[in-house]
Amino acid sequence: MSRVGNNPIPIPAGVTVNIGGDSVSVKGPKGELSEKRVSLVEVAQQDGSLVFTRKNNSKPARANHGLMRALVNNMVVGVTAGFTKDLEIQGVGYRAAVKGKTLVMQLGYSHPVEHAIPDGINIAVDKNTNIKVSGISKQQVGQQAAVIRSYRKPDHYKGKGVRYVGEYVRIKAGKSA
């Protein structure tokens, strides 16, 4: 029994859901998203909410039941509120700036690191060290934040690098004398 899959998704005002043959599309004030529907899971609109049911009780149907519900819920939240990931840069001389559709970062390398900002994603830099990645797709926002973090992961000896806000980096002891 899927606890996640059995929960209905309430549809907020201003959001329209279109259930096509093999896809589900959600349109709201911030934009439109669509996701391919898993054939083993039925999606129905009842009393202002979306209900997900399995066609049978096979293992793939049970596995995809909660997944499909979570993906559609993320689309509904994305087109109404959106998603954000906050990153911070720590290190002497480490900084970032947005120039057009490019994020330019100085991360201690001999060259600046340039990251192209894709469509549908907004990146803002505050105080040269705080990066805010936002958009309507949870997957794209998380992926872009992970790629930006991967340019200089936090160092476990000095703590320098790009990290998520609130991420704890355990500092190791150096060589003992």
C-alpha positions in Angstrom: 0.0 0.0 0.0 1.5 3.3 -1.1 0.9 6.0 1.5 2.1 8.7 -0.8 0.2 7.5 -3.8 -3.1 7.3 -2.0 -3.1 11.0 -1.0 -5.1 13.2 -3.3 -3.5 16.4 -4.6 -5.7 19.5 -4.1 -5.7 21.8 -7.2 -5.3 25.4 -6.1 -7.2 28.3 -7.8 -5.7 29.4 -11.0 -4.2 26.0 -11.9 -5.5 23.9 -14.7 -4.6 20.2 -15.1 -4.9 18.5 -18.5 -4.7 14.7 -18.5 -3.8 13.6 -22.0 -3.3 10.1 -23.4 0.2 9.5 -22.1 1.0 12.8 -20.3 -0.2 15.1 -17.5 0.3 18.8 -18.0 -0.2 21.5 -15.3 -0.6 25.2 -16.1 -0.4 27.9 -13.5 0.5 31.5 -12.9 4.3 30.8 -13.1 4.3 28.7 -16.2 3.5 25.3 -17.6 5.0 21.8 -17.0 4.2 18.4 -18.4 5.2 14.9 -17.4 4.9 11.6 -19.2 2.3 9.4 -17.4 3.2 5.9 -16.3 0.8 3.5 -18.0 0.3 1.4 -14.9 -1.1 4.4 -12.9 -4.4 6.0 -13.6 -4.9 9.8 -13.0 -8.4 11.2 -12.5 -9.7 14.6 -11.5 -12.4 14.4 -8.8 -13.9 17.2 -6.7 -11.1 19.8 -7.3 -8.3 17.3 -6.7 -6.2 14.7 -8.5 -6.5 11.0 -7.5 -4.0 8.3 -8.4 -4.9 4.6 -8.7 -3.0 1.5 -9.8 -4.3 -0.6 -12.7 -3.1 -3.8 -10.9 -1.1 -4.8 -7.9 2.1 -5.7 -9.6 5.5 -4.6 -8.3 6.1 -2.0 -11.0 2.6 -0.6 -10.5 3.2 -0.3 -6.8 6.6 1.3 -7.3 5.3 3.9 -9.8 2.2 4.7 -7.8 3.8 7.0 -5.3 6.4 8.2 -7.9 3.7 9.5 -10.3 1.8 11.3 -7.5 5.0 12.9 -6.2 6.0 14.1 -9.7 2.6 15.7 -10.4 2.5 17.3 -6.9 5.9 18.8 -7.6 4.5 20.2 -10.9 1.5 21.8 -9.1 3.8 23.3 -6.4 6.2 24.5 -9.1 3.6 26.4 -11.2 2.1 28.1 -8.1 5.0 28.8 -5.7 8.2 27.6 -7.5 11.3 26.1 -6.1 14.6 27.7 -4.9 18.0 26.4 -3.8 20.4 28.7 -2.0 24.2 28.3 -2.3 27.0 30.1 -0.5 30.6 30.6 -1.5 33.2 30.5 1.2 36.9 31.3 0.7 39.2 34.3 0.4 38.8 35.8 -3.1 35.9 33.5 -4.1 33.0 35.4 -5.7 30.3 35.1 -8.3 28.5 37.5 -10.6 25.8 37.2 -13.3 26.7 38.6 -16.7 23.8 38.3 -19.1 22.8 34.6 -19.3 26.1 33.4 -17.7 27.1 32.9 -14.1 30.8 33.8 -13.7 32.6 32.5 -10.6 36.1 33.0 -9.3 36.8 29.9 -7.3 40.6 29.8 -6.8 41.4 28.5 -10.3 43.7 30.3 -12.7 40.6 31.1 -14.8 37.0 32.2 -14.1 34.4 29.4 -14.1 31.5 30.2 -16.5 28.1 28.5 -16.2 25.5 29.1 -18.8 22.0 29.7 -17.3 19.4 27.5 -19.1 15.9 28.7 -20.0 13.4 28.3 -17.2 16.0 28.9 -14.5 16.8 32.2 -12.7 20.1 32.7 -10.9 20.6 35.7 -8.7 23.8 36.6 -6.8 23.7 38.6 -3.6 26.8 40.1 -1.9 29.1 38.3 -4.4 28.9 35.1 -2.3 25.2 34.0 -2.1 23.7 32.3 -5.1 20.0 31.8 -5.4 18.8 29.2 -8.1 15.0 29.4 -8.7 12.5 28.0 -11.2 9.3 26.0 -11.6 10.8 22.6 -12.2 12.2 21.0 -9.0 14.4 18.6 -11.0 16.0 21.4 -13.0 16.6 23.7 -10.0 18.2 20.9 -8.0 20.3 19.8 -11.0 21.6 23.3 -11.7 22.4 23.8 -8.0 24.3 20.5 -7.9 26.3 21.5 -11.0 27.2 24.9 -9.6 28.3 23.2 -6.3 30.4 20.6 -8.3 32.7 23.3 -9.7 34.4 23.6 -6.2 33.0 21.3 -3.6 33.6 22.2 0.0 37.1 21.4 1.2 37.2 19.3 4.4 40.4 20.9 5.6 39.7 24.6 5.3 36.0 24.7 4.5 36.5 26.6 1.2 34.2 26.0 -1.7 30.6 26.2 -2.8 28.0 24.7 -0.5 24.3 24.7 0.1 23.1 27.2 2.7 22.9 25.3 6.0 25.1 22.5 4.8 27.4 21.3 7.5 31.0 20.6 6.5 33.1 18.7 9.0 36.6 20.2 9.2 39.3 17.5 9.5 42.4 18.0 11.6 45.5 18.6 9.5 48.9 16.9 10.1 49.8 16.5 13.7 53.1 17.9 14.8 
